[in-house]
Amino acid sequence: MDPAQTALFLVIIALTILLIVLGTQVFFVLRELRQTIVKTNKVLDEAGQITESVSAPLSSISALAMGLKTGASLAGIFKKDSKRRKHNE
């Protein structure tokens, strides 16, 4: 065998081994990336559920506060109106 052919053959074998190792490492990295994305998706789903469970009572409290504010303003109007009636009589 010619020395150039031997060198070429050894380079091809070395490159093949390196590509197999590299391909295996890329496979493991992509598998870990997939697992990380799945875990992140679960965390985001749970965060969304927590946000919804917190926002529902807060919106109810907000509606109650707005109702109380409206009631207080109506009471103030009626109180002023009754004072005017007593003053005019």
Biopython code that builds the backbone (N, CA, C, O; Angstrom):
import numpy as np
from Bio.PDB.StructureBuilder import StructureBuilder

atoms = [
    (1, "MET", "N", (0.836, -1.169, 0.000)),
    (1, "MET", "CA", (0.000, 0.000, 0.000)),
    (1, "MET", "C", (0.898, 1.255, 0.000)),
    (1, "MET", "O", (1.940, 1.296, 0.654)),
    (2, "ASP", "N", (0.476, 2.224, -0.719)),
    (2, "ASP", "CA", (1.220, 3.479, -0.846)),
    (2, "ASP", "C", (1.130, 4.255, 0.476)),
    (2, "ASP", "O", (0.087, 4.187, 1.125)),
    (3, "PRO", "N", (2.162, 4.986, 0.908)),
    (3, "PRO", "CA", (2.104, 5.738, 2.169)),
    (3, "PRO", "C", (1.011, 6.818, 2.151)),
    (3, "PRO", "O", (0.425, 7.107, 3.194)),
    (4, "ALA", "N", (0.735, 7.400, 1.021)),
    (4, "ALA", "CA", (-0.327, 8.414, 0.937)),
    (4, "ALA", "C", (-1.691, 7.771, 1.177)),
    (4, "ALA", "O", (-2.542, 8.336, 1.865)),
    (5, "GLN", "N", (-1.891, 6.574, 0.598)),
    (5, "GLN", "CA", (-3.154, 5.861, 0.807)),
    (5, "GLN", "C", (-3.312, 5.458, 2.268)),
    (5, "GLN", "O", (-4.414, 5.526, 2.812)),
    (6, "THR", "N", (-2.235, 5.043, 2.902)),
    (6, "THR", "CA", (-2.278, 4.667, 4.310)),
    (6, "THR", "C", (-2.628, 5.882, 5.174)),
    (6, "THR", "O", (-3.457, 5.793, 6.080)),
    (7, "ALA", "N", (-1.995, 6.999, 4.886)),
    (7, "ALA", "CA", (-2.282, 8.222, 5.650)),
    (7, "ALA", "C", (-3.727, 8.643, 5.450)),
    (7, "ALA", "O", (-4.406, 9.026, 6.403)),
    (8, "LEU", "N", (-4.197, 8.572, 4.210)),
    (8, "LEU", "CA", (-5.594, 8.925, 3.913)),
    (8, "LEU", "C", (-6.552, 7.981, 4.628)),
    (8, "LEU", "O", (-7.567, 8.416, 5.171)),
    (9, "PHE", "N", (-6.236, 6.710, 4.631)),
    (9, "PHE", "CA", (-7.061, 5.714, 5.310)),
    (9, "PHE", "C", (-7.112, 5.989, 6.808)),
    (9, "PHE", "O", (-8.179, 5.898, 7.415)),
    (10, "LEU", "N", (-5.971, 6.326, 7.416)),
    (10, "LEU", "CA", (-5.938, 6.621, 8.851)),
    (10, "LEU", "C", (-6.710, 7.913, 9.167)),
    (10, "LEU", "O", (-7.382, 8.001, 10.195)),
    (11, "VAL", "N", (-6.610, 8.903, 8.286)),
    (11, "VAL", "CA", (-7.348, 10.149, 8.493)),
    (11, "VAL", "C", (-8.852, 9.885, 8.395)),
    (11, "VAL", "O", (-9.628, 10.421, 9.186)),
    (12, "ILE", "N", (-9.260, 9.074, 7.440)),
    (12, "ILE", "CA", (-10.684, 8.739, 7.291)),
    (12, "ILE", "C", (-11.187, 8.006, 8.529)),
    (12, "ILE", "O", (-12.278, 8.293, 9.022)),
    (13, "ILE", "N", (-10.401, 7.068, 9.029)),
    (13, "ILE", "CA", (-10.801, 6.326, 10.231)),
    (13, "ILE", "C", (-10.894, 7.289, 11.425)),
    (13, "ILE", "O", (-11.849, 7.214, 12.198)),
    (14, "ALA", "N", (-9.926, 8.182, 11.581)),
    (14, "ALA", "CA", (-9.933, 9.130, 12.707)),
    (14, "ALA", "C", (-11.135, 10.062, 12.613)),
    (14, "ALA", "O", (-11.808, 10.320, 13.611)),
    (15, "LEU", "N", (-11.404, 10.570, 11.403)),
    (15, "LEU", "CA", (-12.563, 11.458, 11.226)),
    (15, "LEU", "C", (-13.878, 10.725, 11.483)),
    (15, "LEU", "O", (-14.809, 11.297, 12.051)),
    (16, "THR", "N", (-13.955, 9.468, 11.067)),
    (16, "THR", "CA", (-15.171, 8.682, 11.312)),
    (16, "THR", "C", (-15.393, 8.497, 12.804)),
    (16, "THR", "O", (-16.517, 8.645, 13.284)),
    (17, "ILE", "N", (-14.353, 8.179, 13.532)),
    (17, "ILE", "CA", (-14.465, 8.006, 14.983)),
    (17, "ILE", "C", (-14.878, 9.328, 15.639)),
    (17, "ILE", "O", (-15.751, 9.345, 16.507)),
    (18, "LEU", "N", (-14.253, 10.424, 15.227)),
    (18, "LEU", "CA", (-14.593, 11.727, 15.791)),
    (18, "LEU", "C", (-16.045, 12.106, 15.490)),
    (18, "LEU", "O", (-16.736, 12.644, 16.355)),
    (19, "LEU", "N", (-16.504, 11.834, 14.287)),
    (19, "LEU", "CA", (-17.896, 12.151, 13.934)),
    (19, "LEU", "C", (-18.879, 11.288, 14.720)),
    (19, "LEU", "O", (-19.951, 11.763, 15.095)),
    (20, "ILE", "N", (-18.533, 10.043, 14.970)),
    (20, "ILE", "CA", (-19.413, 9.183, 15.779)),
    (20, "ILE", "C", (-19.490, 9.714, 17.210)),
    (20, "ILE", "O", (-20.572, 9.791, 17.793)),
    (21, "VAL", "N", (-18.333, 10.078, 17.771)),
    (21, "VAL", "CA", (-18.316, 10.623, 19.136)),
    (21, "VAL", "C", (-19.091, 11.938, 19.183)),
    (21, "VAL", "O", (-19.884, 12.167, 20.097)),
    (22, "LEU", "N", (-18.857, 12.792, 18.200)),
    (22, "LEU", "CA", (-19.548, 14.073, 18.150)),
    (22, "LEU", "C", (-21.061, 13.893, 17.990)),
    (22, "LEU", "O", (-21.844, 14.578, 18.648)),
    (23, "GLY", "N", (-21.460, 12.985, 17.129)),
    (23, "GLY", "CA", (-22.889, 12.706, 16.941)),
    (23, "GLY", "C", (-23.539, 12.204, 18.220)),
    (23, "GLY", "O", (-24.667, 12.578, 18.541)),
    (24, "THR", "N", (-22.817, 11.348, 18.954)),
    (24, "THR", "CA", (-23.334, 10.838, 20.226)),
    (24, "THR", "C", (-23.488, 11.974, 21.230)),
    (24, "THR", "O", (-24.497, 12.046, 21.933)),
    (25, "GLN", "N", (-22.507, 12.855, 21.303)),
    (25, "GLN", "CA", (-22.587, 13.989, 22.232)),
    (25, "GLN", "C", (-23.730, 14.931, 21.863)),
    (25, "GLN", "O", (-24.435, 15.420, 22.745)),
    (26, "VAL", "N", (-23.920, 15.189, 20.579)),
    (26, "VAL", "CA", (-25.033, 16.038, 20.136)),
    (26, "VAL", "C", (-26.356, 15.394, 20.517)),
    (26, "VAL", "O", (-27.280, 16.090, 20.939)),
    (27, "PHE", "N", (-26.462, 14.086, 20.376)),
    (27, "PHE", "CA", (-27.683, 13.374, 20.758)),
    (27, "PHE", "C", (-27.981, 13.572, 22.248)),
    (27, "PHE", "O", (-29.118, 13.850, 22.629)),
    (28, "PHE", "N", (-26.943, 13.425, 23.089)),
    (28, "PHE", "CA", (-27.155, 13.591, 24.532)),
    (28, "PHE", "C", (-27.522, 15.040, 24.888)),
    (28, "PHE", "O", (-28.367, 15.273, 25.753)),
    (29, "VAL", "N", (-26.892, 15.999, 24.224)),
    (29, "VAL", "CA", (-27.203, 17.402, 24.484)),
    (29, "VAL", "C", (-28.646, 17.715, 24.087)),
    (29, "VAL", "O", (-29.363, 18.391, 24.826)),
    (30, "LEU", "N", (-29.068, 17.226, 22.931)),
    (30, "LEU", "CA", (-30.446, 17.460, 22.480)),
    (30, "LEU", "C", (-31.455, 16.773, 23.392)),
    (30, "LEU", "O", (-32.538, 17.307, 23.633)),
    (31, "ARG", "N", (-31.113, 15.605, 23.896)),
    (31, "ARG", "CA", (-32.013, 14.911, 24.824)),
    (31, "ARG", "C", (-32.154, 15.695, 26.129)),
    (31, "ARG", "O", (-33.256, 15.817, 26.663)),
    (32, "GLU", "N", (-31.042, 16.227, 26.642)),
    (32, "GLU", "CA", (-31.106, 17.047, 27.860)),
    (32, "GLU", "C", (-31.876, 18.335, 27.617)),
    (32, "GLU", "O", (-32.628, 18.788, 28.480)),
    (33, "LEU", "N", (-31.688, 18.922, 26.443)),
    (33, "LEU", "CA", (-32.420, 20.133, 26.097)),
    (33, "LEU", "C", (-33.923, 19.874, 26.062)),
    (33, "LEU", "O", (-34.712, 20.695, 26.530)),
    (34, "ARG", "N", (-34.311, 18.741, 25.512)),
    (34, "ARG", "CA", (-35.734, 18.373, 25.478)),
    (34, "ARG", "C", (-36.284, 18.211, 26.890)),
    (34, "ARG", "O", (-37.377, 18.692, 27.190)),
    (35, "GLN", "N", (-35.538, 17.539, 27.754)),
    (35, "GLN", "CA", (-35.977, 17.358, 29.142)),
    (35, "GLN", "C", (-36.092, 18.707, 29.847)),
    (35, "GLN", "O", (-37.029, 18.924, 30.616)),
    (36, "THR", "N", (-35.164, 19.597, 29.596)),
    (36, "THR", "CA", (-35.206, 20.932, 30.204)),
    (36, "THR", "C", (-36.418, 21.703, 29.720)),
    (36, "THR", "O", (-37.073, 22.383, 30.510)),
    (37, "ILE", "N", (-36.725, 21.610, 28.450)),
    (37, "ILE", "CA", (-37.888, 22.308, 27.903)),
    (37, "ILE", "C", (-39.173, 21.745, 28.492)),
    (37, "ILE", "O", (-40.093, 22.502, 28.800)),
    (38, "VAL", "N", (-39.250, 20.442, 28.651)),
    (38, "VAL", "CA", (-40.441, 19.830, 29.250)),
    (38, "VAL", "C", (-40.613, 20.309, 30.691)),
    (38, "VAL", "O", (-41.725, 20.648, 31.098)),
    (39, "LYS", "N", (-39.532, 20.339, 31.465)),
    (39, "LYS", "CA", (-39.607, 20.801, 32.853)),
    (39, "LYS", "C", (-39.985, 22.275, 32.921)),
    (39, "LYS", "O", (-40.779, 22.674, 33.773)),
    (40, "THR", "N", (-39.424, 23.080, 32.035)),
    (40, "THR", "CA", (-39.755, 24.506, 32.002)),
    (40, "THR", "C", (-41.215, 24.710, 31.659)),
    (40, "THR", "O", (-41.877, 25.579, 32.226)),
    (41, "ASN", "N", (-41.717, 23.916, 30.736)),
    (41, "ASN", "CA", (-43.127, 24.003, 30.363)),
    (41, "ASN", "C", (-44.026, 23.660, 31.549)),
    (41, "ASN", "O", (-45.051, 24.309, 31.756)),
    (42, "LYS", "N", (-43.651, 22.651, 32.325)),
    (42, "LYS", "CA", (-44.429, 22.295, 33.514)),
    (42, "LYS", "C", (-44.426, 23.438, 34.528)),
    (42, "LYS", "O", (-45.460, 23.761, 35.114)),
    (43, "VAL", "N", (-43.262, 24.043, 34.726)),
    (43, "VAL", "CA", (-43.154, 25.154, 35.680)),
    (43, "VAL", "C", (-44.026, 26.319, 35.224)),
    (43, "VAL", "O", (-44.723, 26.924, 36.038)),
    (44, "LEU", "N", (-43.997, 26.635, 33.941)),
    (44, "LEU", "CA", (-44.801, 27.742, 33.419)),
    (44, "LEU", "C", (-46.294, 27.444, 33.529)),
    (44, "LEU", "O", (-47.088, 28.341, 33.812)),
    (45, "ASP", "N", (-46.680, 26.181, 33.304)),
    (45, "ASP", "CA", (-48.094, 25.812, 33.468)),
    (45, "ASP", "C", (-48.532, 25.986, 34.918)),
    (45, "ASP", "O", (-49.616, 26.503, 35.190)),
    (46, "GLU", "N", (-47.681, 25.551, 35.844)),
    (46, "GLU", "CA", (-48.008, 25.698, 37.259)),
    (46, "GLU", "C", (-48.065, 27.167, 37.660)),
    (46, "GLU", "O", (-48.916, 27.561, 38.458)),
    (47, "ALA", "N", (-47.169, 27.974, 37.115)),
    (47, "ALA", "CA", (-47.183, 29.408, 37.410)),
    (47, "ALA", "C", (-48.472, 30.036, 36.879)),
    (47, "ALA", "O", (-49.045, 30.911, 37.527)),
    (48, "GLY", "N", (-48.925, 29.600, 35.719)),
    (48, "GLY", "CA", (-50.188, 30.098, 35.176)),
    (48, "GLY", "C", (-51.367, 29.720, 36.055)),
    (48, "GLY", "O", (-52.266, 30.534, 36.266)),
    (49, "GLN", "N", (-51.377, 28.507, 36.566)),
    (49, "GLN", "CA", (-52.459, 28.069, 37.448)),
    (49, "GLN", "C", (-52.427, 28.859, 38.757)),
    (49, "GLN", "O", (-53.475, 29.249, 39.270)),
    (50, "ILE", "N", (-51.253, 29.092, 39.288)),
    (50, "ILE", "CA", (-51.143, 29.857, 40.534)),
    (50, "ILE", "C", (-51.622, 31.281, 40.310)),
    (50, "ILE", "O", (-52.324, 31.843, 41.151)),
    (51, "THR", "N", (-51.248, 31.865, 39.184)),
    (51, "THR", "CA", (-51.671, 33.226, 38.875)),
    (51, "THR", "C", (-53.190, 33.308, 38.759)),
    (51, "THR", "O", (-53.805, 34.246, 39.266)),
    (52, "GLU", "N", (-53.794, 32.326, 38.093)),
    (52, "GLU", "CA", (-55.248, 32.314, 37.968)),
    (52, "GLU", "C", (-55.916, 32.143, 39.335)),
    (52, "GLU", "O", (-56.926, 32.790, 39.612)),
    (53, "SER", "N", (-55.368, 31.286, 40.182)),
    (53, "SER", "CA", (-55.981, 31.060, 41.485)),
    (53, "SER", "C", (-55.842, 32.279, 42.395)),
    (53, "SER", "O", (-56.666, 32.482, 43.287)),
    (54, "VAL", "N", (-54.812, 33.084, 42.180)),
    (54, "VAL", "CA", (-54.641, 34.297, 42.977)),
    (54, "VAL", "C", (-55.490, 35.434, 42.411)),
    (54, "VAL", "O", (-56.057, 36.221, 43.170)),
    (55, "SER", "N", (-55.581, 35.525, 41.091)),
    (55, "SER", "CA", (-56.288, 36.649, 40.474)),
    (55, "SER", "C", (-57.794, 36.563, 40.655)),
    (55, "SER", "O", (-58.451, 37.602, 40.713)),
    (56, "ALA", "N", (-58.363, 35.379, 40.747)),
    (56, "ALA", "CA", (-59.817, 35.253, 40.908)),
    (56, "ALA", "C", (-60.295, 35.881, 42.219)),
    (56, "ALA", "O", (-61.230, 36.682, 42.182)),
    (57, "PRO", "N", (-59.707, 35.564, 43.370)),
    (57, "PRO", "CA", (-60.145, 36.229, 44.602)),
    (57, "PRO", "C", (-59.861, 37.729, 44.596)),
    (57, "PRO", "O", (-60.644, 38.513, 45.132)),
    (58, "LEU", "N", (-58.752, 38.124, 43.994)),
    (58, "LEU", "CA", (-58.436, 39.551, 43.953)),
    (58, "LEU", "C", (-59.457, 40.326, 43.132)),
    (58, "LEU", "O", (-59.818, 41.448, 43.489)),
    (59, "SER", "N", (-59.923, 39.740, 42.040)),
    (59, "SER", "CA", (-60.944, 40.422, 41.247)),
    (59, "SER", "C", (-62.259, 40.488, 42.022)),
    (59, "SER", "O", (-62.991, 41.471, 41.906)),
    (60, "SER", "N", (-62.565, 39.467, 42.804)),
    (60, "SER", "CA", (-63.762, 39.501, 43.641)),
    (60, "SER", "C", (-63.654, 40.590, 44.702)),
    (60, "SER", "O", (-64.616, 41.314, 44.959)),
    (61, "ILE", "N", (-62.474, 40.702, 45.318)),
    (61, "ILE", "CA", (-62.254, 41.745, 46.326)),
    (61, "ILE", "C", (-62.362, 43.122, 45.685)),
    (61, "ILE", "O", (-62.913, 44.047, 46.282)),
    (62, "SER", "N", (-61.840, 43.256, 44.479)),
    (62, "SER", "CA", (-61.914, 44.523, 43.767)),
    (62, "SER", "C", (-63.365, 44.889, 43.470)),
    (62, "SER", "O", (-63.768, 46.040, 43.638)),
    (63, "ALA", "N", (-64.146, 43.904, 43.029)),
    (63, "ALA", "CA", (-65.560, 44.161, 42.753)),
    (63, "ALA", "C", (-66.298, 44.543, 44.039)),
    (63, "ALA", "O", (-67.156, 45.425, 44.027)),
    (64, "LEU", "N", (-65.964, 43.882, 45.138)),
    (64, "LEU", "CA", (-66.588, 44.216, 46.425)),
    (64, "LEU", "C", (-66.222, 45.631, 46.842)),
    (64, "LEU", "O", (-67.081, 46.382, 47.303)),
    (65, "ALA", "N", (-64.958, 46.000, 46.687)),
    (65, "ALA", "CA", (-64.526, 47.351, 47.056)),
    (65, "ALA", "C", (-65.224, 48.398, 46.200)),
    (65, "ALA", "O", (-65.618, 49.447, 46.710)),
    (66, "MET", "N", (-65.382, 48.133, 44.920)),
    (66, "MET", "CA", (-66.081, 49.074, 44.040)),
    (66, "MET", "C", (-67.550, 49.192, 44.447)),
    (66, "MET", "O", (-68.122, 50.282, 44.402)),
    (67, "GLY", "N", (-68.156, 48.081, 44.840)),
    (67, "GLY", "CA", (-69.538, 48.108, 45.316)),
    (67, "GLY", "C", (-69.671, 48.933, 46.583)),
    (67, "GLY", "O", (-70.607, 49.720, 46.725)),
    (68, "LEU", "N", (-68.727, 48.750, 47.511)),
    (68, "LEU", "CA", (-68.753, 49.528, 48.755)),
    (68, "LEU", "C", (-68.538, 51.015, 48.475)),
    (68, "LEU", "O", (-69.164, 51.865, 49.108)),
    (69, "LYS", "N", (-67.666, 51.323, 47.539)),
    (69, "LYS", "CA", (-67.408, 52.711, 47.189)),
    (69, "LYS", "C", (-68.664, 53.345, 46.586)),
    (69, "LYS", "O", (-69.017, 54.476, 46.920)),
    (70, "THR", "N", (-69.328, 52.616, 45.704)),
    (70, "THR", "CA", (-70.572, 53.117, 45.104)),
    (70, "THR", "C", (-71.642, 53.302, 46.167)),
    (70, "THR", "O", (-72.369, 54.295, 46.170)),
    (71, "GLY", "N", (-71.729, 52.335, 47.067)),
    (71, "GLY", "CA", (-72.712, 52.443, 48.149)),
    (71, "GLY", "C", (-72.425, 53.632, 49.043)),
    (71, "GLY", "O", (-73.351, 54.321, 49.470)),
    (72, "ALA", "N", (-71.163, 53.883, 49.334)),
    (72, "ALA", "CA", (-70.796, 55.015, 50.186)),
    (72, "ALA", "C", (-71.127, 56.342, 49.496)),
    (72, "ALA", "O", (-71.601, 57.283, 50.134)),
    (73, "SER", "N", (-70.876, 56.402, 48.205)),
    (73, "SER", "CA", (-71.196, 57.654, 47.498)),
    (73, "SER", "C", (-72.706, 57.858, 47.435)),
    (73, "SER", "O", (-73.176, 58.991, 47.537)),
    (74, "LEU", "N", (-73.468, 56.791, 47.269)),
    (74, "LEU", "CA", (-74.927, 56.920, 47.283)),
    (74, "LEU", "C", (-75.411, 57.350, 48.673)),
    (74, "LEU", "O", (-76.312, 58.182, 48.789)),
    (75, "ALA", "N", (-74.818, 56.789, 49.713)),
    (75, "ALA", "CA", (-75.199, 57.176, 51.073)),
    (75, "ALA", "C", (-74.885, 58.646, 51.317)),
    (75, "ALA", "O", (-75.661, 59.351, 51.962)),
    (76, "GLY", "N", (-73.746, 59.111, 50.800)),
    (76, "GLY", "CA", (-73.390, 60.520, 50.937)),
    (76, "GLY", "C", (-74.383, 61.413, 50.217)),
    (76, "GLY", "O", (-74.748, 62.473, 50.724)),
    (77, "ILE", "N", (-74.820, 60.997, 49.050)),
    (77, "ILE", "CA", (-75.814, 61.783, 48.301)),
    (77, "ILE", "C", (-77.125, 61.840, 49.071)),
    (77, "ILE", "O", (-77.721, 62.909, 49.200)),
    (78, "PHE", "N", (-77.580, 60.700, 49.584)),
    (78, "PHE", "CA", (-78.834, 60.679, 50.338)),
    (78, "PHE", "C", (-78.719, 61.503, 51.623)),
    (78, "PHE", "O", (-79.680, 62.159, 52.026)),
    (79, "LYS", "N", (-77.549, 61.471, 52.265)),
    (79, "LYS", "CA", (-77.347, 62.230, 53.495)),
    (79, "LYS", "C", (-77.408, 63.731, 53.217)),
    (79, "LYS", "O", (-78.029, 64.483, 53.968)),
    (80, "LYS", "N", (-76.751, 64.167, 52.119)),
    (80, "LYS", "CA", (-76.810, 65.577, 51.740)),
    (80, "LYS", "C", (-78.249, 65.987, 51.394)),
    (80, "LYS", "O", (-78.695, 67.074, 51.760)),
    (81, "ASP", "N", (-78.965, 65.107, 50.687)),
    (81, "ASP", "CA", (-80.333, 65.403, 50.290)),
    (81, "ASP", "C", (-81.236, 65.519, 51.518)),
    (81, "ASP", "O", (-82.102, 66.392, 51.571)),
    (82, "SER", "N", (-81.035, 64.635, 52.514)),
    (82, "SER", "CA", (-81.876, 64.697, 53.719)),
    (82, "SER", "C", (-81.547, 65.952, 54.543)),
    (82, "SER", "O", (-82.445, 66.536, 55.149)),
    (83, "LYS", "N", (-80.281, 66.373, 54.573)),
    (83, "LYS", "CA", (-79.904, 67.605, 55.277)),
    (83, "LYS", "C", (-80.548, 68.807, 54.593)),
    (83, "LYS", "O", (-81.011, 69.722, 55.274)),
    (84, "ARG", "N", (-80.587, 68.824, 53.267)),
    (84, "ARG", "CA", (-81.209, 69.923, 52.550)),
    (84, "ARG", "C", (-82.705, 69.989, 52.818)),
    (84, "ARG", "O", (-83.267, 71.074, 52.972)),
    (85, "ARG", "N", (-83.339, 68.846, 52.871)),
    (85, "ARG", "CA", (-84.779, 68.799, 53.142)),
    (85, "ARG", "C", (-85.086, 69.320, 54.552)),
    (85, "ARG", "O", (-86.038, 70.074, 54.752)),
    (86, "LYS", "N", (-84.266, 68.908, 55.522)),
    (86, "LYS", "CA", (-84.486, 69.378, 56.892)),
    (86, "LYS", "C", (-84.237, 70.879, 56.998)),
    (86, "LYS", "O", (-84.937, 71.576, 57.733)),
    (87, "HIS", "N", (-83.261, 71.368, 56.283)),
    (87, "HIS", "CA", (-82.945, 72.794, 56.314)),
    (87, "HIS", "C", (-84.051, 73.630, 55.647)),
    (87, "HIS", "O", (-84.340, 74.741, 56.092)),
    (88, "ASN", "N", (-84.656, 73.106, 54.601)),
    (88, "ASN", "CA", (-85.720, 73.839, 53.881)),
    (88, "ASN", "C", (-87.034, 73.795, 54.642)),
    (88, "ASN", "O", (-87.879, 74.664, 54.423)),
    (89, "GLU", "N", (-87.242, 72.861, 55.493)),
    (89, "GLU", "CA", (-88.536, 72.756, 56.206)),
    (89, "GLU", "C", (-88.663, 73.691, 57.326)),
    (89, "GLU", "O", (-89.691, 73.708, 58.003)),
]
sb = StructureBuilder()
sb.init_structure("model")
sb.init_model(0)
sb.init_chain("A")
sb.init_seg("    ")
for serial, (resi, resn, name, xyz) in enumerate(atoms, 1):
    if name == "N":
        sb.init_residue(resn, " ", resi, " ")
    sb.init_atom(name, np.array(xyz, "f"), 0.0, 1.0, " ", f" {name:<3s}", serial, name[0])
structure = sb.get_structure()
